[in-house]
Amino acid sequence: MSLTRLLTDVYNFYRNGFKSMTLGRTLWKILLIKLIVLFAVLKLFYFPNYLQTNFQTDEQRANHVLEQLSRHTGPNH
């Protein structure tokens, strides 16, 4: 069996499966709503833009990031 035929068969399998879903569509909608909440809404409240609020220029932000990435993490380094 060729790779093209295999990929076509796999695609058709999933396409036909998703077409015949009834409960699955509702579950996929719920899943998408949850993902939107997790990545959009929670990001606003739990992951503020630290660099934008604490540093005025791009140079200051770059220096802070470089300092954080290059600092030693312990006595063995």
Helices and strands as residue ranges (DSSP letters): H 3-19, H 23-36, I 37-41, H 42-46, H 50-54, H 58-70
